[in-house]
């Protein structure tokens, strides 16, 4: 797991917490901010996962040559 994957998962978790806090406090703005932050974190970690998969695939091809 690389740094970007970790950062993405941390942002996703922070967003989930903020979203839940918004629900508990009945604060729609906080809930929306948390949802956005959660989805940004998901996108960041997903992109990092793709980056790692691509690196591994390239390495396998190079090793075969």
Buried (B, 14 or more C-beta within 10 A) or exposed (E): EEEBBEBBBEBBEBBBEBBBBBEEEEBEEBBEBBBEBBBBBBEBBEEBBEEBEEEEEEEEEEEEE
